[in-house]
Amino acid sequence: MILFEKVRWKNFLSTGNQFTEIDFLKHSTNLIIGTNGAGKSTVLDALTFSLFGKAFRKINKPQLINSINEKDCIVEVEFVINGTQWKVQRGIKPAIFKIWRDDNLLDQSAAANDQQKWLEQNVLKMNYKSFTQIVILGSSTFVPFMQLTPGNRREVIEDLLDIRIFSSMNSVIKEKIRSVKESVKVLELKKESLLEKVQMQENFIDELENRAKNNIEDKETKIGQLLVEENEHMGANEELERELKQLNQDLEKHSGATEKLRTLGNLKGKISNKVSTITKEHKFFTQNTVCPTCRQDIEETFRINRIEDAQNKAKELQSGYKELEQAINKEEERERQFLTLSKEITSLTHGISKNNTQIAGCQRQVRDLESEIQRITDQLANRNVEDDKLTSFKENLKTTYDELAQRKDTINYYDFSYSLLKDGGVKTKIIKKYLPLINQQVNKYLQLMDFYINFSLDEEFNETVQSPIHEDFSYSSFSEGEKMRIDLALLFTWREVARMKNSVNTNLLIMDEVFDSSLDGMGTEEFLKIIRFVIQDANVFVISHKESLHDKFGDVIKFDKVKGFSRIVS
């Protein structure tokens, strides 16, 4: 039960810079009176603003601050729940929203909206709509239960029966269903991705094996071709080396020809010079009997001897010269043979060198190909890396399938829970259980106010009204006074249900101008009897213009305007 103790405010609406305070526990019945504009209804706005951040009447928040002082608007409410003391304070200019529990200020780090949500859900256990249906019955701006939409009616009943938790749970489950379905979408995408990866990896391994096999075969074929080519070059070299050996042997026979030619040439030159000298001497002594230089006669015997000697030497030299020329011709032939053989040897050596280069190239290519074959073979031998990848993909795929199955089971479970918690499920069964009691209580209070009709609400919270005069009536068919009786009966019933459920039960009941317009004299008397003798454990506050009601209440609180500010006067 919420036991409201007091509410106080300053610089709020027409109230000035001094606190105005209402003690809710002082008397069980209280009359609040005052002229229009005196501020008597301010207590409603102060109470709802402190608890819910908005006025009871349709007044915008900036308009709540006193128009004269224009700052330091403060509203406070104090109440007790199960022995715990609570205090809520709100302010405008500056903005304030503070909550105390047993005189300890709670953490203010949360956002105002989150703080308000926590206050309604965990402390008050009701929202603004439910509060106004249980605690306050207003006049002009108040929307009675029967004028609420079916959805809003359901919210009020669910709060009273303390089954809003099912709606909250349903919202949570709905969000969980959405979240799980999103995760299912993600897992489905992951599954498709893994299936593709498994297929790609299997294809890759197959291709790896086939490509490696074909690659090895191609390289082995190439090695065979290179070995054949190498053998051909080696065979050619063997033939060339045999030819080279023979040529070197032949060359050996003709070696030294050049040196001999040089020697014979020198000798030929000397012989030629000697022949020339002898020829000149023979000519001189043949043609001359007198020395041309000294003009003396040359002895004839000497001259003849010299001529004969010259002729003999010339014959010897000519014979040697011919032999020398033969020898030179022979050596020149040998030299030609030597040069020819040298060229052939050079050509053969070049051919052998070229073949050796080809052989080395073949051997190098064979080694490279053998290395490639070994590398490919090693890759195949070490294919466990790719196999491990494939195994990992398959394990992830299995895990994903398991997670998908689990998520789908969870969705089925949540769907079942959602069906139980939605309006047509558990909540409806609970409401069905209490509807007879609710209808019974409403009709009881109607009869106490001398209003004899049979009023009932169905599961959709639509009314059925039967009267002695009219069988098919509705709420809208009645006069304002009759509507007020129905509204009061529902208000008392909600409080009774709340008291039984101990959910949103409270000591406070405030009614604004219920006697001033709609209730006739007979209804007023019956209503006063109800709040005096029937409503239990309640502190009732009635706001009215009728000063004739003074003696009907335990306490009278009078509001008036003093120097432009609203305040309580004696």
C-alpha positions in Angstrom: 0.0 0.0 0.0 1.1 3.5 -0.8 0.5 5.8 2.2 0.7 9.4 1.0 1.7 11.7 3.8 2.0 15.2 2.4 2.5 17.3 -0.7 4.1 20.8 -0.8 4.8 23.4 -3.4 6.0 26.9 -4.1 6.2 29.1 -7.1 3.9 26.6 -8.7 1.0 28.0 -10.7 -0.5 30.9 -8.7 1.4 30.0 -5.5 4.3 32.4 -4.5 7.7 31.9 -3.0 6.4 30.3 0.3 5.6 26.6 0.5 2.0 25.5 0.6 1.6 22.1 2.2 -1.3 19.6 2.4 -1.1 16.9 5.2 -2.9 13.9 3.8 -3.0 12.0 7.1 -4.4 14.6 9.4 -8.1 13.8 8.8 -9.9 11.0 7.1 -12.4 13.4 5.3 -11.3 16.8 4.1 -13.1 19.5 2.2 -11.1 21.9 0.0 -13.0 25.1 -0.8 -12.3 28.4 -2.4 -13.5 30.7 -5.1 -12.7 30.2 -8.8 -9.0 30.8 -9.3 -8.1 30.7 -5.6 -5.9 27.6 -6.2 -7.9 24.8 -4.6 -7.3 22.4 -7.6 -3.6 23.1 -7.5 -3.2 20.2 -5.1 -4.2 17.8 -8.0 -1.6 19.4 -10.3 1.1 19.4 -7.7 0.5 15.8 -6.8 0.6 14.4 -10.4 3.5 16.7 -11.4 5.6 15.5 -8.5 4.9 11.9 -9.2 4.7 11.8 -13.0 6.1 15.1 -14.3 2.9 16.4 -15.7 -0.1 18.3 -14.3 -3.5 16.8 -13.8 -5.1 19.5 -15.8 -4.0 20.2 -19.4 -1.3 22.7 -18.5 2.0 22.7 -20.3 5.1 22.4 -18.2 6.4 26.0 -18.8 3.1 27.3 -17.7 3.3 25.6 -14.3 5.9 28.0 -13.0 4.6 31.1 -11.3 4.3 33.9 -13.8 5.3 36.6 -11.3 8.5 35.0 -9.8 9.3 33.0 -12.9 11.9 30.7 -11.1 12.5 28.3 -8.2 9.3 26.2 -8.9 9.4 23.3 -6.4 7.0 20.5 -5.8 7.5 17.7 -3.3 5.5 14.7 -2.2 6.3 12.2 0.6 4.9 8.7 1.0 5.5 5.4 2.7 5.5 1.9 1.0 5.9 -1.1 3.3 7.8 0.9 5.9 10.1 2.6 3.4 10.0 6.4 3.4 10.1 8.0 -0.1 10.3 11.6 -1.2 10.1 12.9 -4.7 11.1 16.4 -5.7 10.7 18.2 -9.0 11.6 21.7 -10.0 11.4 24.1 -12.9 14.0 26.8 -13.4 16.2 25.1 -12.4 15.1 21.7 -13.6 15.1 19.2 -10.7 14.1 15.6 -10.4 15.3 13.9 -7.2 14.2 10.8 -5.3 15.0 10.0 -1.7 14.7 6.7 0.0 14.8 6.8 3.8 16.4 10.2 3.6 19.1 9.0 1.2 19.3 10.7 -2.2 19.3 8.1 -5.0 21.9 8.1 -7.8 21.1 10.9 -10.3 23.3 9.7 -13.1 20.4 8.0 -15.0 18.5 10.0 -17.7 15.2 11.6 -16.5 13.1 9.3 -18.6 14.8 6.2 -17.3 14.5 7.5 -13.7 10.7 8.2 -14.2 10.3 4.7 -15.7 12.0 3.2 -12.7 9.8 5.2 -10.3 6.6 4.0 -11.9 7.6 0.4 -12.4 9.5 -0.4 -9.2 8.1 2.1 -6.6 4.6 3.3 -7.5 3.7 0.2 -9.5 1.4 2.3 -11.6 1.5 5.0 -14.3 -0.3 8.3 -14.6 -3.4 6.8 -16.2 -3.9 4.2 -13.5 -3.2 6.7 -10.7 -5.9 9.0 -11.9 -8.4 6.2 -12.1 -7.7 5.1 -8.5 -6.8 8.2 -6.7 -8.5 11.1 -8.5 -11.9 11.8 -9.8 -11.9 15.1 -11.6 -14.4 17.2 -13.5 -13.5 19.1 -16.6 -10.2 17.6 -17.7 -10.6 14.2 -16.2 -11.3 11.3 -18.5 -13.4 8.7 -16.6 -12.9 5.0 -17.1 -15.9 4.7 -19.3 -14.6 7.3 -21.6 -11.2 5.6 -22.1 -10.4 3.6 -25.2 -10.7 -0.2 -24.8 -6.9 -0.4 -24.8 -6.5 2.2 -22.0 -9.3 0.5 -20.0 -7.3 -2.7 -20.3 -4.2 -1.0 -19.0 -6.1 0.3 -15.9 -7.5 -3.2 -15.2 -4.2 -4.9 -15.7 -2.6 -2.4 -13.2 -5.3 -3.1 -10.7 -5.0 -6.8 -11.0 -1.2 -6.6 -10.9 -1.0 -8.4 -14.3 0.8 -5.7 -16.2 3.9 -7.8 -15.6 2.5 -10.2 -18.2 2.3 -7.4 -20.7 5.9 -6.4 -19.8 6.9 -10.0 -20.0 5.1 -10.2 -23.4 7.0 -7.1 -24.6 10.2 -8.7 -23.4 9.4 -12.0 -25.1 8.3 -10.1 -28.3 11.7 -8.4 -28.3 13.4 -11.7 -27.6 11.5 -13.3 -30.5 12.7 -10.4 -32.7 16.2 -10.7 -31.5 16.3 -14.5 -31.9 14.8 -14.2 -35.4 17.5 -11.6 -36.3 20.1 -14.1 -35.0 18.5 -16.8 -37.1 18.9 -14.6 -40.1 22.5 -14.1 -39.3 23.0 -17.8 -38.7 21.2 -18.6 -42.0 23.7 -16.3 -43.8 26.5 -17.9 -41.9 25.2 -21.3 -42.9 25.1 -20.4 -46.5 28.5 -18.9 -46.3 30.0 -22.0 -44.7 28.2 -24.3 -47.2 29.9 -22.3 -50.0 33.2 -22.5 -48.2 33.0 -26.3 -47.7 32.1 -26.7 -51.4 34.9 -24.4 -52.5 37.4 -26.1 -50.2 36.5 -29.5 -51.5 36.7 -28.3 -55.1 40.1 -26.7 -54.3 41.4 -29.9 -52.8 40.2 -31.9 -55.8 41.7 -29.3 -58.2 44.9 -29.3 -56.1 45.3 -33.1 -56.5 44.4 -33.1 -60.2 46.5 -30.1 -61.0 49.5 -31.5 -59.0 49.1 -34.9 -60.8 49.0 -33.3 -64.2 51.8 -30.9 -63.3 54.1 -33.8 -62.2 53.3 -35.7 -65.4 54.1 -32.7 -67.5 57.4 -32.1 -65.7 58.4 -35.8 -65.9 57.7 -35.7 -69.6 59.8 -32.6 -70.0 62.6 -34.2 -67.9 62.6 -37.2 -70.3 62.8 -34.9 -73.3 65.7 -33.0 -71.7 67.6 -36.3 -70.9 67.2 -37.4 -74.5 68.5 -34.0 -75.6 71.4 -34.2 -73.1 72.4 -37.7 -74.4 72.3 -36.4 -77.9 74.6 -33.6 -77.1 76.9 -35.9 -75.1 77.0 -38.4 -78.0 77.8 -35.5 -80.4 80.6 -34.4 -78.1 82.1 -38.0 -78.1 82.3 -37.9 -81.8 83.7 -34.4 -81.9 86.3 -35.4 -79.3 87.4 -38.3 -81.4 87.8 -36.0 -84.4 89.6 -33.5 -82.2 92.0 -36.1 -81.0 92.9 -37.2 -84.5 93.3 -33.5 -85.6 95.6 -32.8 -82.6 97.7 -35.8 -83.7 97.8 -34.6 -87.3 98.6 -31.1 -86.0 101.5 -32.4 -84.1 103.0 -33.7 -87.3 102.8 -30.2 -88.8 104.0 -28.3 -85.8 107.2 -26.2 -86.2 106.6 -25.5 -89.9 106.4 -21.8 -89.3 109.6 -21.7 -87.4 111.4 -23.7 -90.1 110.0 -21.4 -92.7 111.4 -18.4 -90.8 114.8 -20.1 -90.6 114.7 -21.2 -94.3 113.6 -17.7 -95.3 116.6 -16.2 -93.5 118.8 -18.7 -95.1 117.3 -18.1 -98.5 118.0 -14.4 -98.0 121.6 -15.0 -97.2 122.1 -17.3 -100.2 120.4 -14.7 -102.4 122.8 -12.1 -101.1 125.8 -14.4 -101.7 124.6 -15.2 -105.2 124.2 -11.5 -105.9 127.7 -10.8 -104.6 129.3 -13.6 -106.6 127.3 -12.5 -109.7 128.6 -9.0 -109.4 132.1 -10.2 -108.9 131.9 -12.5 -112.0 130.5 -9.7 -114.0 133.2 -7.3 -112.8 136.1 -9.6 -113.7 134.5 -10.7 -116.9 134.0 -7.1 -118.1 137.0 -5.4 -116.7 140.8 -6.0 -117.3 141.7 -2.6 -115.8 140.7 -1.5 -112.3 138.3 1.3 -112.9 139.3 2.9 -109.6 143.1 2.9 -109.8 143.4 2.4 -113.6 145.9 -0.4 -113.2 145.8 -3.6 -115.2 144.3 -6.6 -113.6 146.5 -9.7 -113.8 145.0 -12.0 -116.3 145.6 -15.2 -114.3 144.1 -13.6 -111.2 141.1 -12.4 -113.2 140.5 -15.8 -114.8 140.8 -17.6 -111.5 138.4 -15.2 -109.9 135.9 -15.7 -112.8 136.2 -19.5 -112.5 136.0 -19.4 -108.7 132.8 -17.2 -109.0 131.3 -19.6 -111.5 131.9 -22.6 -109.3 130.5 -20.9 -106.2 127.5 -19.7 -108.2 126.8 -23.3 -109.3 127.0 -24.5 -105.7 124.8 -21.8 -104.5 122.2 -22.3 -107.3 122.1 -26.0 -106.4 121.6 -25.3 -102.7 119.1 -22.5 -103.5 116.9 -25.0 -105.4 117.1 -27.5 -102.5 116.2 -24.6 -100.2 113.2 -23.6 -102.3 112.0 -27.2 -102.3 112.4 -27.3 -98.5 110.5 -23.9 -98.2 107.7 -25.2 -100.4 107.5 -28.3 -98.3 107.3 -26.2 -95.1 104.8 -23.8 -96.6 102.6 -26.8 -97.4 103.1 -28.1 -93.9 102.2 -24.6 -92.5 99.0 -24.5 -94.7 98.1 -27.9 -93.3 98.7 -26.7 -89.8 96.5 -23.6 -90.2 93.7 -25.7 -91.8 93.9 -28.2 -88.9 94.0 -25.4 -86.4 90.8 -23.9 -87.8 89.1 -27.3 -87.8 90.3 -27.9 -84.2 88.9 -24.5 -83.2 85.6 -25.3 -84.8 85.4 -28.7 -83.1 86.3 -27.1 -79.7 83.6 -24.5 -80.2 81.1 -27.2 -81.0 82.1 -29.2 -77.9 81.8 -26.1 -75.8 78.4 -25.4 -77.3 77.3 -28.9 -76.6 78.6 -28.7 -73.0 76.5 -25.5 -72.6 73.5 -27.3 -73.9 74.2 -30.2 -71.6 74.6 -27.9 -68.6 71.3 -26.2 -69.5 69.5 -29.5 -69.8 70.9 -30.6 -66.4 69.9 -27.4 -64.8 66.4 -27.6 -66.2 66.2 -31.2 -65.0 67.2 -30.2 -61.5 64.7 -27.4 -61.5 61.9 -29.7 -62.7 62.9 -32.3 -60.1 62.7 -29.6 -57.4 59.3 -28.5 -58.6 58.1 -32.2 -58.6 59.5 -32.5 -55.0 57.7 -29.3 -54.0 54.4 -30.4 -55.4 54.9 -33.9 -53.9 55.6 -32.2 -50.5 52.5 -30.1 -50.9 50.4 -33.2 -51.5 52.1 -34.9 -48.6 51.4 -31.9 -46.4 47.8 -31.4 -47.6 46.6 -31.8 -44.1 46.6 -28.0 -43.8 43.9 -27.8 -46.4 42.2 -30.8 -45.0 42.2 -29.1 -41.6 40.6 -26.1 -43.1 37.9 -28.3 -44.6 37.4 -30.1 -41.3 37.1 -26.7 -39.5 34.5 -25.4 -42.0 32.5 -28.6 -41.6 32.7 -28.4 -37.8 31.6 -24.7 -37.9 28.8 -25.7 -40.3 27.6 -28.4 -37.9 27.8 -26.0 -35.0 25.8 -23.5 -37.0 23.1 -26.1 -37.8 22.9 -26.9 -34.1 22.6 -23.3 -33.2 19.9 -22.8 -35.8 18.0 -25.7 -34.5 18.4 -24.4 -31.0 17.3 -20.9 -32.0 14.2 -22.3 -33.8 13.3 -24.3 -30.7 13.7 -21.1 -28.7 11.4 -19.2 -31.1 8.8 -22.0 -30.8 9.1 -21.7 -27.0 8.8 -17.9 -27.1 5.9 -18.1 -29.6 4.1 -20.4 -27.2 4.8 -18.1 -24.2 3.8 -15.1 -26.3 0.5 -16.7 -27.1 -0.1 -17.3 -23.4 0.9 -13.8 -22.3 -1.0 -11.8 -25.0 -4.4 -10.3 -24.3 -6.3 -13.5 -25.1 -4.1 -15.7 -22.9 -3.4 -15.9 -19.2 -4.4 -12.2 -18.6 -7.8 -12.8 -20.0 -8.3 -15.8 -17.7 -7.3 -13.7 -14.7 -9.6 -10.9 -15.8 -12.5 -13.4 -16.3 -11.9 -14.5 -12.8 -12.3 -11.0 -11.4 -14.9 -9.6 -13.8 -17.9 -11.0 -11.7 -16.5 -9.4 -8.6 -15.9 -6.1 -10.4 -19.4 -6.1 -11.8 -20.8 -7.0 -8.4 -18.9 -4.2 -6.6 -20.0 -1.6 -9.2 -23.6 -2.5 -8.8 -23.3 -2.5 -5.0 -22.0 1.1 -5.0 -24.6 2.1 -7.6 -27.3 0.8 -5.3 -25.8 2.6 -2.3 -26.3 5.8 -4.4 -29.9 4.8 -5.1 -29.1 4.1 -8.7 -30.8 0.8 -9.6 -29.4 -0.5 -12.8 -27.6 -3.6 -13.8 -24.1 -2.6 -15.0 -21.6 -5.1 -16.3 -18.2 -5.1 -18.2 -17.3 -7.9 -20.6 -13.8 -9.3 -21.3 -13.2 -6.4 -23.8 -14.3 -3.9 -21.1 -17.4 -2.9 -23.1 -20.3 -2.1 -20.8 -23.8 -3.6 -20.8 -26.4 -1.6 -19.0 -29.9 -2.9 -18.1 -32.5 -0.7 -16.4 -36.0 -1.3 -15.4 -37.0 1.1 -18.1 -34.6 0.4 -20.9 -32.9 -3.0 -21.5 -30.2 -1.8 -24.0 -28.6 1.2 -22.5 -25.0 2.4 -22.6 -23.0 4.8 -20.5 -23.5 7.6 -23.0 -27.2 7.2 -22.8 -27.4 8.5 -19.2 -27.5 12.1 -17.8 -24.4 13.7 -16.4 -25.5 13.0 -12.9 -26.1 9.3 -13.7 -22.7 9.2 -15.5 -21.2 10.7 -12.3 -22.7 7.9 -10.2 -21.3 5.3 -12.6 -17.9 7.0 -12.5 -18.0 7.1 -8.7 -19.0 3.4 -8.5 -16.2 2.4 -10.8 -13.7 4.6 -8.8 -14.8 2.9 -5.5 -14.6 -0.5 -7.2 -11.1 0.1 -8.5 -10.0 1.0 -5.1 -11.6 -2.1 -3.6 -10.0 -4.3 -6.1 -6.6 -2.6 -5.6 -7.0 -3.1 -1.8 -7.7 -6.8 -2.3 -4.8 -7.2 -4.7 -2.6 -4.9 -2.7 -1.1 -3.8 -6.0 -1.8 -0.1 -6.4 -3.7 0.3 -3.2 -3.4 3.8 -1.6 -4.9 5.8 1.3 -5.5 8.8 -0.9 -8.8 9.7 -2.7 -9.3 13.1 -4.2 -12.4 14.3 -6.0 -12.7 17.6 -7.8 -16.1 19.3 -7.9 -18.1 16.2 -8.0 -20.8 17.9 -5.9 -20.8 21.1 -7.8 -22.3 20.1 -11.1 -23.4 16.5 -11.7 -24.7 15.1 -8.4 -28.1 16.0 -7.2 -29.0 16.4 -3.6 -30.0 12.8 -3.1 -26.8 11.6 -4.8 -24.7 13.9 -2.6 -26.0 12.5 0.6 -25.6 8.9 -0.5 -22.1 9.7 -1.7 -21.2 11.2 1.7 -22.4 8.1 3.4 -20.2 6.0 1.2 -17.0 7.9 1.8 -17.8 8.1 5.5 -18.8 4.5 6.2 -17.9 2.4 3.2 -14.5 3.6 1.9 -12.1 2.0 4.4 -8.6 3.2 5.3 -8.8 6.3 3.1 -8.0 9.9 3.4 -10.6 11.6 1.3 -10.2 15.1 -0.1 -13.2 16.8 -1.8 -12.7 20.0 -3.8 -15.9 22.1 -4.0 -17.4 25.5 -4.1 -20.2 24.5 -1.7 -19.5 26.0 1.7 -22.7 24.2 2.9 -20.7 21.0 3.1 -18.5 22.3 5.9 -20.1 20.3 8.6 -20.0 17.1 6.5 -16.2 16.8 6.7 -13.6 16.3 9.4 -11.4 19.2 8.2 -11.9 22.2 5.9 -9.0 23.7 3.9 -9.7 27.0 2.4 -7.7 28.6 -0.4 -7.8 32.3 -1.3 -5.8 34.8 -3.3 -3.7 37.1 -1.1 -1.8 39.9 -2.9 -2.0 38.0 -6.1 -0.8 34.7 -4.7 -2.8 31.6 -3.8 -2.4 30.3 -0.2 -4.3 28.5 2.5 -6.1 30.8 4.9 -7.7 30.1 8.3 
